[in-house]
Amino acid sequence: MKKKLKIIDVFRSRFLLVKKYSDLLLVQFNLYQLNKNCCLVKQIEGEPLIINLDDNYYKKVGDYLNRFKEGVLDIRNLIELNVCSDVYFGKNVKLEGKVNIQAKQRNQLANRTELHD
């Protein structure tokens, strides 16, 4: 049985490399949008965001998805995010500036929480 193979050449500008969940967070939330050509377009200017998620809690896909299952974070005005503990994010959480989250035990950020430096 002969199979027909097709090759699709995709320009690098049409996608962003996602190696870690911190990269996925950037693409998944409101920092990028798809334009009419289906290319990801960054919604803000300036330096790239720094996102550090604790591998003890954000290494596996299920762990990551459970902590952000309430919806999209607003990170348009975020400069840096460091999460060094077991944190679950509620609906409509807004992060601005340089945000460091550290807790000794499991923590839930309430819906409509705003954190900023």
Backbone bond lengths (Angstrom), bond angles and torsions (degrees), N, CA, C in turn:
res aa  C-N    CA-C-N  psi(-1)  N-CA   C-N-CA  omega(-1)  CA-C   N-CA-C  phi
1 M - - - 1.443 - - 1.530 108.68 -
2 K 1.307 116.62 125.02 1.461 122.18 178.77 1.514 110.22 -88.83
3 K 1.327 114.87 133.64 1.460 119.68 176.15 1.506 109.19 -107.00
4 K 1.297 116.17 138.57 1.453 120.95 176.87 1.522 108.35 -92.25
5 L 1.305 115.27 123.88 1.449 120.91 178.82 1.520 109.86 -103.71
6 K 1.297 115.70 143.68 1.457 121.23 176.13 1.516 108.37 -124.50
7 I 1.301 115.59 139.95 1.448 121.47 177.69 1.517 108.36 -110.73
8 I 1.316 114.96 132.44 1.458 119.94 177.88 1.520 107.20 -115.94
9 D 1.296 116.19 122.07 1.455 121.92 177.80 1.525 108.25 -95.04
10 V 1.335 115.77 114.73 1.463 121.06 -177.65 1.528 108.15 -109.72
11 F 1.318 115.99 125.90 1.452 120.23 177.92 1.517 109.99 -67.00
12 R 1.305 116.49 144.20 1.460 122.20 -178.70 1.533 112.18 -60.04
13 S 1.313 117.18 -26.67 1.468 120.60 179.56 1.530 112.50 -69.04
14 R 1.317 117.79 -11.13 1.464 120.84 -177.62 1.517 113.75 -90.60
15 F 1.322 116.83 -3.82 1.453 118.47 178.99 1.515 110.50 -147.82
16 L 1.318 116.01 163.25 1.459 122.27 175.16 1.525 108.31 -117.44
17 L 1.291 115.98 139.31 1.448 121.66 179.27 1.528 109.76 -70.82
18 V 1.315 116.48 127.82 1.467 122.14 178.98 1.520 107.63 -121.93
19 K 1.328 115.51 106.30 1.461 120.93 179.86 1.526 112.52 -103.00
20 K 1.332 115.98 -33.11 1.460 121.33 -177.66 1.529 109.03 -128.17
21 Y 1.320 116.14 168.31 1.459 119.84 179.85 1.523 112.05 -67.39
22 S 1.313 117.53 -24.55 1.467 119.42 175.26 1.530 109.90 -64.95
23 D 1.338 118.02 -34.61 1.467 121.54 175.37 1.524 110.63 -68.98
24 L 1.323 116.49 -40.78 1.463 121.17 178.99 1.522 110.98 -62.92
25 L 1.319 116.68 -39.00 1.459 120.58 178.77 1.529 110.89 -57.44
26 L 1.320 117.22 -40.96 1.467 121.07 179.44 1.519 112.21 -61.61
27 V 1.320 116.22 -42.01 1.469 121.11 -177.14 1.517 111.62 -79.83
28 Q 1.318 116.60 -36.75 1.458 121.52 -173.33 1.529 112.53 -72.50
29 F 1.318 117.48 -31.18 1.453 119.61 -177.22 1.521 110.79 -95.44
30 N 1.310 120.40 -159.61 1.460 121.99 -164.96 1.522 115.90 -89.79
31 L 1.312 118.30 23.75 1.460 120.88 179.58 1.528 111.90 -82.58
32 Y 1.315 117.08 -28.29 1.459 122.85 -179.62 1.520 110.39 -123.38
33 Q 1.334 115.43 153.58 1.462 121.40 172.33 1.520 108.42 -136.87
34 L 1.318 116.05 155.73 1.462 120.65 174.61 1.520 109.08 -84.17
35 N 1.326 116.36 132.89 1.465 118.94 175.83 1.526 109.54 -89.60
36 K 1.338 118.06 -175.14 1.472 121.30 -176.03 1.522 112.58 -65.01
37 N 1.350 117.71 -18.69 1.460 121.80 177.76 1.530 111.84 -94.95
38 C 1.322 116.21 11.23 1.462 123.17 -179.61 1.522 112.79 62.20
39 C 1.332 116.69 33.11 1.459 122.69 174.53 1.523 108.62 -103.52
40 L 1.332 115.73 142.68 1.454 119.73 176.25 1.524 109.51 -74.36
41 V 1.336 115.43 129.85 1.455 121.15 -179.24 1.525 108.07 -124.62
42 K 1.334 116.08 126.08 1.450 121.58 179.14 1.524 109.10 -69.09
43 Q 1.316 117.32 135.90 1.458 122.93 -175.71 1.521 114.18 -89.35
44 I 1.331 117.72 -7.03 1.460 120.62 179.67 1.522 109.49 -129.60
45 E 1.302 116.12 158.52 1.463 122.30 176.54 1.525 108.99 -99.49
46 G 1.317 115.47 165.98 1.456 119.48 173.61 1.511 113.46 107.80
47 E 1.320 113.72 -166.63 1.455 121.80 -176.92 1.532 110.92 -64.54
48 P 1.343 116.73 150.22 1.467 119.55 176.21 1.530 111.09 -65.53
49 L 1.297 115.36 147.73 1.466 120.62 178.36 1.520 110.53 -69.11
50 I 1.319 114.83 150.91 1.462 121.11 174.00 1.520 106.67 -108.28
51 I 1.317 116.02 120.59 1.463 121.58 179.42 1.518 108.07 -124.04
52 N 1.314 117.22 123.01 1.460 123.08 176.49 1.524 108.27 -125.26
53 L 1.322 116.29 113.91 1.459 122.06 177.60 1.528 108.37 -110.51
54 D 1.308 117.15 134.28 1.460 122.89 -178.43 1.529 110.34 -62.98
55 D 1.336 116.68 118.58 1.467 121.26 -179.36 1.521 113.26 -62.23
56 N 1.320 118.01 -20.38 1.471 120.12 177.02 1.523 111.57 -65.38
57 Y 1.338 117.12 -24.14 1.463 120.86 -175.54 1.530 113.76 -121.87
58 Y 1.318 117.97 -15.28 1.468 121.23 -173.17 1.525 112.69 -125.97
59 K 1.318 117.95 26.27 1.465 120.22 -175.77 1.523 112.92 -88.12
60 K 1.328 117.42 -33.95 1.468 121.50 -177.83 1.521 110.20 -100.13
61 V 1.314 116.08 150.00 1.467 120.93 -175.75 1.527 111.56 -58.39
62 G 1.308 118.04 -41.96 1.464 120.89 179.63 1.516 112.09 -62.79
63 D 1.323 116.30 -39.84 1.467 120.85 178.03 1.521 110.58 -62.55
64 Y 1.320 115.74 -46.94 1.470 120.90 -179.79 1.534 110.68 -61.66
65 L 1.310 116.74 -50.85 1.471 120.85 -177.03 1.527 112.03 -62.07
66 N 1.324 117.95 -39.85 1.468 120.79 179.06 1.520 112.44 -63.26
67 R 1.300 117.49 -34.47 1.461 120.49 -176.45 1.532 112.96 -78.74
68 F 1.321 117.31 -18.30 1.467 121.36 179.50 1.534 112.08 -121.46
69 K 1.318 118.48 23.62 1.462 121.09 -173.35 1.530 114.48 -73.47
70 E 1.327 118.03 -13.01 1.465 121.02 -177.71 1.526 113.32 -79.42
71 G 1.320 117.97 -9.99 1.456 119.04 178.17 1.509 113.92 134.99
72 V 1.292 114.86 -168.30 1.460 123.66 -172.62 1.530 111.23 -79.45
73 L 1.325 115.51 133.21 1.459 120.85 171.62 1.519 109.05 -82.61
74 D 1.310 117.07 147.37 1.463 120.98 172.81 1.524 106.99 -92.63
75 I 1.342 116.58 106.98 1.465 121.14 -177.50 1.531 111.72 -119.85
76 R 1.328 117.49 17.60 1.470 120.36 -177.88 1.518 113.41 -60.63
77 N 1.322 118.59 -30.92 1.466 121.54 -178.95 1.527 112.37 -107.83
78 L 1.314 115.87 19.75 1.459 120.96 179.90 1.531 109.66 -85.30
79 I 1.321 116.67 141.13 1.461 122.80 174.91 1.521 109.57 -106.28
80 E 1.334 114.89 -44.79 1.461 119.79 -177.81 1.518 109.67 -151.26
81 L 1.340 115.96 139.38 1.459 122.32 176.54 1.515 108.98 -129.66
82 N 1.329 116.02 125.79 1.457 122.16 174.45 1.520 107.81 -123.96
83 V 1.323 116.53 116.67 1.467 121.59 177.55 1.522 106.50 -114.02
84 C 1.319 116.32 112.34 1.464 122.56 -174.38 1.519 111.61 -114.99
85 S 1.318 117.53 30.71 1.458 120.26 -178.30 1.526 109.81 -162.89
86 D 1.313 114.85 -178.83 1.463 123.16 -177.61 1.532 108.90 -84.53
87 V 1.339 116.35 94.70 1.465 121.55 -174.78 1.521 109.99 -123.77
88 Y 1.328 114.94 134.07 1.463 122.28 174.73 1.527 107.35 -109.89
89 F 1.334 116.73 138.39 1.462 121.96 -174.34 1.529 109.95 -104.67
90 G 1.333 116.70 130.00 1.450 122.22 177.89 1.529 111.92 -80.58
91 K 1.338 115.77 -172.39 1.466 121.52 179.22 1.525 111.03 -72.36
92 N 1.334 114.81 146.21 1.471 122.42 172.84 1.520 113.72 54.48
93 V 1.315 117.06 38.42 1.467 121.04 175.38 1.521 108.02 -77.22
94 K 1.339 115.88 134.73 1.457 122.11 -177.88 1.528 109.04 -118.44
95 L 1.347 116.13 127.90 1.452 121.85 -179.53 1.522 109.06 -118.88
96 E 1.341 116.84 130.38 1.466 121.54 -178.32 1.521 110.62 -134.45
97 G 1.327 116.45 145.37 1.464 121.30 176.67 1.515 111.45 72.57
98 K 1.324 115.49 -139.88 1.463 122.00 177.98 1.519 108.23 -104.51
99 V 1.327 115.95 114.73 1.463 121.48 -175.31 1.525 109.32 -116.04
100 N 1.331 115.57 127.15 1.462 122.56 175.06 1.518 107.94 -117.65
101 I 1.321 116.18 125.10 1.465 120.92 179.55 1.516 107.88 -119.45
102 Q 1.337 114.63 121.10 1.451 120.38 179.33 1.520 107.97 -144.74
103 A 1.306 115.99 127.66 1.462 121.06 179.50 1.528 109.25 -137.53
104 K 1.309 116.68 150.77 1.462 120.59 -179.67 1.524 111.99 -79.26
105 Q 1.321 116.11 -21.04 1.464 120.58 179.24 1.519 109.36 -137.94
106 R 1.309 115.91 172.83 1.464 121.19 179.91 1.523 110.10 -53.10
107 N 1.337 115.67 136.96 1.457 120.66 -174.67 1.523 109.65 -136.17
108 Q 1.315 116.74 142.94 1.465 123.44 177.03 1.517 108.55 -116.70
109 L 1.335 117.75 119.71 1.465 119.86 172.88 1.516 107.52 -78.94
110 A 1.302 116.45 124.34 1.466 122.35 -176.41 1.528 111.07 -64.43
111 N 1.328 115.42 159.39 1.462 120.53 175.30 1.532 109.73 -56.25
112 R 1.295 116.71 143.30 1.472 125.70 178.63 1.538 114.08 61.89
113 T 1.326 116.70 24.33 1.458 120.81 174.82 1.526 108.88 -69.63
114 E 1.336 116.83 138.24 1.463 121.93 174.20 1.521 107.76 -120.29
115 L 1.325 116.03 122.79 1.454 121.76 177.44 1.506 109.55 -119.10
116 H 1.334 116.21 133.95 1.456 120.21 179.37 1.514 109.26 -152.79
117 D 1.346 115.49 163.03 1.465 118.75 178.91 1.503 112.02 -82.49
